[in-house]
């Protein structure tokens, strides 16, 4: 909280040690790692990505982690994720040991 309230700048290494930076890379490898990470995300169900983003944002409004976890099942994107065709496809792909063929395709947003 102190960093947020004071605006204190931190190094990439300190951000990593505090847990709000995922990776530290050289500037020469930055684009390569960004593309690699985006491709890993694109392999996931679009429904699960939308649900994760919505749950992460809306959970900040809850008073406790327990309340946030309980309430996430009421969020519209989580409901779509758990009840949609991609939920079935994910399980089938896992059981059949193949890559999933997600029903909803990614849309580029700028």
C-alpha positions in Angstrom: 0.0 0.0 0.0 2.9 2.3 0.8 4.1 2.2 -2.8 0.7 3.0 -4.2 0.1 5.9 -1.8 3.5 7.5 -2.1 4.2 6.7 -5.8 7.6 5.5 -4.8 9.4 4.0 -7.8 10.7 0.5 -7.6 13.2 -1.5 -9.7 12.0 -4.4 -11.8 13.8 -6.7 -9.4 12.1 -5.2 -6.4 8.7 -5.5 -8.1 9.5 -9.1 -8.9 10.4 -9.8 -5.3 7.2 -8.2 -4.1 5.1 -10.2 -6.4 3.6 -7.6 -8.8 6.1 -8.2 -11.6 5.9 -11.6 -13.3 9.2 -11.7 -15.1 12.4 -9.6 -15.4 14.0 -9.6 -18.8 16.6 -7.5 -20.6 15.4 -4.9 -23.1 16.8 -7.0 -25.9 14.4 -9.9 -25.0 11.4 -7.8 -24.0 9.5 -8.1 -27.3 10.3 -11.9 -27.5 9.0 -12.5 -24.0 5.9 -10.3 -24.5 5.0 -12.3 -27.7 5.7 -15.6 -25.9 3.4 -14.6 -23.0 0.7 -13.4 -25.3 0.8 -16.7 -27.2 0.4 -18.6 -23.9 -2.6 -16.5 -23.0 -4.1 -17.1 -26.5 -4.0 -20.8 -25.9 -6.4 -20.5 -23.1 -10.2 -20.4 -23.4 -11.3 -16.8 -24.3 -14.1 -17.4 -21.8 -11.7 -18.2 -19.0 -9.5 -15.1 -19.7 -12.6 -12.8 -19.6 -13.8 -14.4 -16.4 -10.4 -14.1 -14.8 -10.2 -10.5 -15.6 -13.7 -9.7 -14.4 -13.2 -11.7 -11.2 -9.9 -10.0 -10.5 -11.3 -6.5 -11.0 -14.7 -7.0 -9.1 -13.1 -8.9 -6.2 -11.3 -5.7 -5.2 -14.7 -4.4 -4.1 -15.1 -7.2 -1.5 -14.2 -6.8 2.1 -12.4 -10.2 2.3 -10.8 -12.8 0.1 -13.5 -15.3 1.3 -16.3 -13.0 0.3 -14.6 -12.4 -3.1 -14.3 -16.1 -3.8 -17.9 -16.8 -2.8 -19.2 -13.9 -4.9 -17.2 -14.7 -8.1 -19.8 -17.3 -9.2 -22.3 -14.5 -9.6 -20.2 -12.6 -12.1 -21.6 -12.8 -15.6 -18.3 -13.8 -17.3 -17.7 -16.6 -14.7 -21.2 -17.9 -15.4 -20.6 -17.9 -19.1 -17.2 -19.7 -18.6 -18.6 -22.4 -16.4 -21.8 -23.0 -18.4 -20.6 -22.5 -22.0 -19.5 -24.8 -24.7 -15.9 -24.0 -24.1 -16.1 -25.6 -20.6 -17.2 -28.8 -22.2 -14.5 -28.5 -25.0 -11.8 -28.0 -22.4 -12.6 -31.2 -20.5 -13.0 -33.2 -23.8 -9.7 -31.9 -25.1 -8.0 -32.8 -21.8 -9.5 -36.3 -21.8 -8.7 -36.9 -25.5 -5.2 -35.5 -25.0 -5.5 -32.9 -27.8 -5.5 -29.1 -28.1 -8.8 -27.5 -27.5 -10.8 -25.9 -30.3 -12.4 -23.0 -28.6 -15.8 -21.9 -29.9 -15.2 -18.2 -29.4 -12.3 -16.8 -31.3 -10.0 -14.0 -30.0 -10.8 -10.5 -31.3 -7.9 -8.1 -31.5 -8.5 -4.9 -29.5 -6.4 -1.8 -29.7 
